[in-house]
Amino acid sequence: MKIKVKELSYKQVLALPERKHHKPVKPNPLLKLLILALSKGELKKVGFTCQKYGMEQLERGEPCLVLMNHSSFIDLKIAETVMKDHLLNIICTSDGLVGKEWLMRRIGCIPTNKFVTDVQMVKDMVYALHTLKTSVLMYPEASYSFDGTATPLPASLGKCVKLLKVPVVMIRTHGAFLRDPLYNNLQLRDVKVSADVTCLFTKEEVTKMLAKEIQERLNNAFTFDNFKEQQEQHILVKEKFRADHLNRVLYQCAVCKKEGYMHGEGTKITCRACGDTHELTETGLLQNLSGHTTFTHIPAWYDWQRKEVRKALQSGTYQLDVDVDIYMLKDLKCIYQVGDGHLHHDRNGFWLEGCGGRLQYRQSPKASYSLYADYYWYEIGDMICIGNMEYLYYCFPKDQTIDVVAKTRIATEELYKMNNGGSLPGQCELYQFRCFRFSNQGLFSVQRGKLRHFFIGQRKVEQGKVFPDMFRLCASRNDGNMLLCQETEQDLRRCLTVFPGKGKYGWFRIHFIAVSLSKRCISHMCNLLFIKPATLGVALAVKICFNLIDSRNDLVVGDQVKKLIRFKIGDADRPDPACLIE
C-alpha cells in the first residue's frame, strides 16, 4: 500500500491552511457491508476462527470501547467481522486518511497523531459513543510490535476508560503477527489466524472500579509473546524468507556487540563483523550455527538490546546522528516531501534540522512515552516520526542499510521513563538526578539505610556514607541503577533535583525541587539528612514543586500544581529531621 506524496518547499508547507477539525461521522452501514464482503475472502484464506467470552453481558448493538492488539494490516478486517453487529468509529493515525479523507471518514475513522497528547481525540470518542451511539475501535498500543511482544500502553488509558463510561471489549488476535511480521517487508506467510473476543469490563465495573485498577487489568490483558505462543503450539512457518530483514529487530550482535553488521536473509541472520550466524527455525526459535547459542528467543535478544541502550543512556554515550529525507504532514491531502536534513537524538531528546537551515525542531524526552517508527512505511522506507498535533516530521535515513529504527524507539521509551520518574510495563525503574556544586566541598549528605548501589561512570558508591566529592549524588531509597548527570550550571533556576521520598514528608512518590538561589548550590533530600547551615551560610527558602508544570524551568509535566511551601534548613547533627514546613 502506498501513500500520496507531493514535493513542496518547507516554506510552502508552512503557508498551507491549518487543518480543520471535523466531528466524527456515523459509519455508513453500506460501507460496512462492503468491508465485510471484501474481508471474507482473506479471512477464509487464513482459516479464521473466533471465540467469544462474556459477550452475552452486552446488549445487541450496545455502544462499547473495543481495544485490539496491533499486529498487521489484517486487524481491521478481523475487527469489523467479529463486531459485525456494531457500527465502529475507528481511531487511526492521521496519515491513514491522506488522499482519501472523504471515504475514510464515512467508514468511521477518527484521525489522531501517534504518541502525541490529543485531548480532542478523547472528546471525539465521547461524541461517537454517547451522541452517535456507535462503538469505538482503538489500538491502544498505537504501533505495530517489533519483536512480537506487547508494546507499552499509555498510562492514561485507565482514566480514559473511566471517563467514557461504556463497556470495554478486547480483541486479541493469534497468528496475525506470525503471518505478517512488520520486519519482513509485507511478505505473507501461510499461518492460520484466530481471535478471542472478550468483554473485559461491563459498564457497571467501569463505574465501580478505580482508574488504577482498570489500568492494571488492561496491562495484564495486553501481555503476550507471539513467538512463545508459536513455540508452545508448535506453529510452523515454513517459508524460506522468514528471516529476511530480521536485522531490523536484532540490530546488535550478541557475540561481538557490534551494531550495523547484522544481516537477515532467507532463514538466517548473520553478523558480518564476526561471522556469528543464527537460523530462525520453523517454530520461531533461534539456533546458532557457529557455536554456542546466546539467545534462542527473539524477544530475549531484543530485551538484551534494550538493556544495552539503557547502559549507554546512563553513561551518556548514546546518540543517533543520521542524514535523513524529510516528509511532513500538514493536512490530509498528501504527505509533503520538503527536503533533507539531519536527525540527532541523545538523552536531551530529538533535534531535527534541515531544509537549508529553515527547519529547526526540538523534541523533549518527556514529550512521549514511545516513538512512531516503522519499517518500509507505505513502501517508501524505514522511518522515524516526531512532531506534535500541528506538524509531523517523517524522517527517512538516507542510508536505508543502517538499522536505527528499533534502537531509537527503545531509547525514546527508556528516556521517557528516566525523565518522568516512572516505568514502562515489565521494566525496572530508573530515575534521573541532577548533581549540584557545593559552596563547601567538604560536605555531602547521603541518605541512611541499608546498603544500595548506584553507578557513577564505571564506579559504584555505597549508600549511607558522607563523601567529600562535590560531584557525588545521593542514592534513592529504591534499588536499581541510577542515571547520573554532572551539572556545572550555577544558575539554580535551571536546576532540578528528583528524589523518591519516604518518611514524614515523603508521601509524594517523587519530589521536584527547584532551589531559589543564584550563587550557592545545594543538593536536597526529602528524608533524614540535610546540609549543615554553616555550609550554606544562612537558612534558605526552598521552593518545592510537586508535579509542577513549568517547561521554562525544565520541570517534569505532571497532573497537578501545588502551592509554594517554605523549608527551614536545620542542623543535620541534631536528632530531629533537618526540615520544618511552615
N, C-alpha and C positions, 0 to 999 in steps of 0.2 A: 504494500500500500504506500502511495506517495502523497505528497502534500504540495499545494500550490505555492510557488516561490516567485518573488519579484525582486529585481535588483534596483535599489534606491540608495541615495546617499543618506548618511546619518542625519544630516540637517533636514532633508526632505521628510524623513520618517517622523522627526520631532514636530514638524509642521502639520502633520496629519491631524484631523479632528479627533477629539477624545472619544473613546468607545462609550457608548451609552448603555446604561443598564436596562435590561428588559426583564419583566417578571416572568416566572416560569409559565409555560403553556401546557394545558392539559393534553397528554399524548393522544394523538389521533388513533382511534380504535382500528381503522382500516390499515394504517401503517403497522400497528402491532401485529395484525393478522399476516401482513406481508413478511414481517421479520420472522414470525413463527414458521411460515411456509419456506422461507429461504434457509432457515436454520435446520429444518427437518432432515435434509439430505446429509449435511455434515455430521449431525448428531447420530444419525443411523450408521454412518460410516465408522464412527468410533465406538459403536455399540453402547451408546449412552443409556445409563440406568440411574434411577433416583430413589432414595429412601427418605421418607419424611417422619419427623419425630415431634410430637406435641403440637402439630399444626391444627389439630381439631380445636385448640383453645382460641383460635382466631375465627371471627365470623367471616363468612364468604365476602371477599372484596373489601374487608376492613383495612383502612389505611395503616401502614406499618413502615418501619425503617428496616430495609433489607441491607445487611452487611455481608460482603463477599470477599473471600481471599482473591488476590490478583495474580494469575498465573500466565495467561496468554490471551490471544485475540478471541478464543472461543468462549470466554467468560460471559460476554453479553448474551450470546445465543443461549447459553445454559440458563442464565437468569430469567430471560424472557419466557423460556419454555417452562421452567419449574414454577414460575409465578404467573402463569397464563391467565389466572383469574383476577389479576391485579394490573391496573394501569400504572406504569412505572415512570416517574421522573428520575433521571439518571444524573448523578454528579459526575462530571467528566472534566478532563483537562481542557483548557481553553483552545489549545491548538487542534483538538479533535473536531472543532467546528469550523476551522479555517477553510474557506472556499465553498462551504456547504451549510452555512448557518441556518438558512430558512428551513431546510429539511431536518437538520439535527434538532432544532428547537421543537418542531412538530412531532418528532419521535419522543421528545420529552427531556432533552438534555439541558442541564443547568451547568454552564461553564464556570470553572474556577482555575486559579493558578496553583500548581502543586507546591506544597511546603511553604506557602505564603499565608499569613494570617488574613482570613477573609470573613469578616463579620457579615457581609451581605449574603454570603452563601448560606449561613445559618438562617437568616431571615427568609431566604428563598425556600429553604426546606420547610420552615414553619408554614409559609404560604401554600406550598404544594400539599402538605399533609392536612391542614385544617381549613383551607379555603377551597382548593381544587378537589380535596378529598381523594387524592391519589397517594400511592405509596412512593417512597424514595429509595432508590438503589444507590448505595455508596460503597466504594472500595477504600476502606479506612487506611490500608497500608499505603495507598496513593501511588505506589510504584511497584513494578514487577520485582519479584525476588531474583537476586543474582545467583545465590548458592542453593536454592531450593528450600530454604527455611523462611519463617515469617519475618517480614520487615517490621520495624518499630511502629507502634500505633501512637497517634497524638495523645498527649497526656490529658487533653481537654475533652476526649471523646465521651467519657462518662458523664461530664457536665452537659454535653450536647444532648445525649440520650435523655437525661433527666429533664432538660428544657423542652424537648419535643413532645413528651407525654404520650407516646404511642408504643404499641408492642414492637419488639425487635426480633427479626428473623435473621438467622445466619445461613448462608450457603457456603458449604465447604466442598471444594472440588477435589477429586482424586484422579490422578493420571494426566491432568491438563498440563502441568509443568513438564512431566516426562515426555509428553507428546511434542511440546514446542518450547523448550527452554530458551530464555532470552539470548543466551550467548551463542546459540547455534545457527544464527543468520536465517531464521524463518524456515529451516529445513524440518519438515514434519516427520515424526516417527509413527510407526504402527503400534499405538498403545490405546487400550480401552480407557474410556473416560466415564466417571460417575460423579454423583454429588449427593451429599447429605443436606437436607433442608430441615432446620431445627428452630423451633420457637424458643429463642434464648431468654427473652423476658416477656411476660404478659404486661398489659397496661397497668394492672394492679401492682406488680412487682416494681415497675419503673417508678410508680408513685411512692411506694413504701421504702425502697432501698436508697441508701446514700450514694452520691456520685462516686465516692471512692470504692464502694462495694461493686458498683456497676463496672467501673474501670477494671477492677481485679478480675471479674468474671470474663470481661472482654479479652483481657490479656491472656488468660488461660485458654480461651476458645481459639485465639489466634496464635497458637503454639503448635508448630508442626515441622516435620522434616521429610520432604518428598523423597530424598534418596534413601533414608532409613526405611520409609514405607515401602519403597521399591524392593529393598533387600529382604524385608520381613515377609512380603507377599510374593517374593520370587517373580517379580515382573521383569520380563526380558525385553531389552531394547537391542535389537539385532542389527540395526543399521550401521554401516561401516563409516558413517560420518559423525558418529555420536560424540567424538572428542574434538570435532572441528571448532576452532576458536575458543576452546576451553581456557586458553591463556588469558582471556578477558577476565575470568573469575580468579584463576590461580596464576597470578602475575609474578609471584616471587618464588624462586626455587627454595625448597625446604632443605636442601643439602648445602649448597654454596651461598644461599641467601641473596643472590644477585637478582635484581629486577630488570625487566625488559628483555630477557633472554628466553622466556618460556614460549613454546610453540605447540599449539594443539592442531593436530591434523589426523584425519582418519579415526582410529581408535586409540591413539597415543598422544601424550603430552610430554614434551622433551625440553630440557634446559640446554640451550645451545652454548652455554658457557662451560658447564662441567659434564654434559652428556647424560645426566640422570634422566631416566625415562620411566614413565608410568603408563600402563594400559588401563583404559576405562572399560571394565568388563561389561557383559550384557546385563548383569544385575546391579550395575552402578557402583561397584567397588573399584578402588584404585589398586593396581598390582604393579609393584616395582620390577622392572626387567633388568635393572642394572645392579641390583644387590639388595641391601636392607630397605624395607618399606618403612618410610617415615610416617606417612598418612595413608590410610585405606579409605577414608571418608572425605568427600569433597567439603562438606560444611566444617569439618575439623581443621582442614588445611586453611579454609577461609578465615576461621576464628583465630588461627595462629597468625595469619597476616594482620588481623585486627590488633592483636597484642603487639606485634612489631611496630605498627603505626603508632600505637599508644606510647611505646617506649621512645619513638622518635619525637613525638609531641612533647613528652616530658623533658627530654634532653635539649629540645629546641632545634633539632636537626631536620625536622620535617619541613619540606617545602615543595611546591609544584610550580614549575616555570615552563610554560608551553606556548608556542605561537599558534594562534587559532584563526579560523574564519568565523566571522560574527554574523549571526542572523538575529532579527528582532521580531517580537510580536507586539504590535501596537493596536491593531484592530483585528477583526476576524475575516478580512477579505483575503489575506495571504500572509506568508512569512516573508519578511523583507531581508534580503542579503545586503548588508550595509558596508562590508569591507573586511579588513583583517586587523589583528591586534595581538596583544599578549595577555595571557591569564596567569596571575600569580596567586598562590594560596599558601598560607602559613598559619601559625596559631593566632594571628591578628585578623584572620578572615580572608575574604577574596578581594582581589584588586584587578579589575579589567580595564585596560586602556587600549585605544585603537582609533581607527578612522582618522588617521593623521593627527592624533592628539586631541581631537574634539570629544571623544568618548572617554570619560573617566568615571568609573563606577566602583564603589567600595561596598562590601557587604560584611557586616559584623558576624563573628562566630556565634553570637546569640540570636541571629535572625531566624534560624530554622533548625529543627531537630534532625533533619536529614536533607538529602540533596536529590533534586530531579536530575537523574543521569540515565542514559540509555545507550544500548548497543544498536548500531545500524538503524538509527532513528529515521523513520519514513524513507528508508533506503538511501539516505544521504551519508551517514557515517556515525561513528561513536560520538556521543555528545554529553556536555556538561551544561546545565542550565541554571542561571542565577537571575535574580531580579526581584521585583515587587509586583503589586497589583497594577501599577501603571505601565511598566515595561518588563518584558522578559528578554534575556540575552542568551541565545543558544550558541555555545562555543564548541566548534569542531576542531580538534587538534589537526594542524596541517599534516603532520606525520601520523597517519592512521595506523601505523605499525606499532606504535608505542601504546602500552596498556595503562592508562591513567584513570579511567573512569571509576573502576571499583575502589581503588585506593583513595581517590578523592572523596567518594561517598563515605567510606569508612572514617576518614579524617574529619569530615564535616560532623558526623554523628558523635565522635569522641570529643571534638572541640565544644560542641553544644553542651554535652554532659559536663565537661570540666568548667565551662563558664557559667553554668546555671546551677551548679551545686546539686544536680540531680543525677539520675542514672537511667539508662535505657533498659528495657526489659531483659532480664537474664545476664546483665553485665555488672561487674563490681563497680563501686562508686569511686569517683576521683574528685578532688577539689583543687581549685586554683587559688593560690595565695600570692599576694604582693609583699615584697620584702622592703622594709624601710630602713634608712640610716638612723643611727642613734647620735644624739649630741655627745653622749658619754659612751665611748666604745667599750667600756669595761663591763657593761651590764647587758644581759639578755635573758629574759624570763621564758621558761619553758614549763608547760603545764605538768603538774604532778600526776602520778598514776602509774599503772602497770607499764611495763616496757613495751614500746612500739617503735617502729622504724619508719623513716621516710628518706627518699633519695635527695641528695644534692649532687648533681652530676653523677659521678661513679661512687660516691661515698654515702655511707649510712650514718645517721645520727640517732643516738638513743634518747628517748624522751625521758623527762624527769631530771634534767641537768641544767645548769646555768653555764652558758658559753660566752667567752669574750669576743667571739667572732661577730662582727657587726652585720654580716650578710647571712647569718643563720636565721631560720624562721621556726616558729613554734609548730609542733605537730598537733594534729587534731586528736580528739578522743576516738576517732574511727580508725580501724585497721586498714591497711592498704597503702599503696604508693601514692605520693602526692606530687602534683606538678608545681615546681617552684620557679619563680621568676625573680631575677635580681633587678631591682629598680634603682636607678640613680637620680630620678626626679626628686627635686626638693620642694616642689610646689604640691603641698598635700591636698589641694583642691582637686587634683587629678589622680589621687591615690585611693586605693580601696583595699581593705583587708577583709578576708572572709574566714570565719571560724565556726564550725558546727558547735552549738552550745549545749551545755548540760549543767544544771545546778540551779541556784536560787533565782538567777536572772536568765536562765537558759532555756526557757520553754519554747522559744522560737528555734526552729531547726537550724537556720543559718542567720548569722548576723552580718549585715553590710555596714561597715563603719567608716565614715568619712571624717577625718580629723581637721578641725578648724585651726590650722597653724601654718604660718608662712615660712618659718625658718627651720625650727627643730622638727624632727620626725620621730614618731613613736610606733611601736607595734603593740596592739591591744589584744587581750584575751578576755573572753567573757567569764572566766571562772578561775578562782584561786589566786593567781599571781599577776601582779602588775609591776610596772617600773616604779622605782622609788621617786618621790617628788624631787629629791635632790638632783636626780638625773635631768629632770625637766626644768628645774629652776622654780617654777610656780605651778600651782594647781591649774588645770585646764578645763574648759568646757568642751566636751566631746559630742559631736553630733552623730547620733546613731539612727540610721535609716533602715527600717525593716521593710524589705520588699519595695524599695523606693524606685519609682520610675523617673529617671533623670539621665538621659543619654549624654547630656553635656558633661556630666561628671563621671562618665564611664561606669555607671552603676547598672546592675542587672535589673532587667524588667521583671516586675512581679505583679501581683494581683491587687495589692492594697498600698496605701501611703499612710504611714504612721506619723504622729506629731513628734516634734523635736523634744528630746529629753536631755537633761544635763547630768554629767557624771562628775564626781569629785575623785581625783586620783589620790588614794591614801598610801600609807606605808606598807609595802609588801611583807615587812618583818612582823607586823602585828598579827595577832591571832585571827582577827576578823578579815573577811574578804576586803580587798582594797578598792571597793567600789560601792558608792552610795547613789541611789537615784533620788533626785529632788522632785 
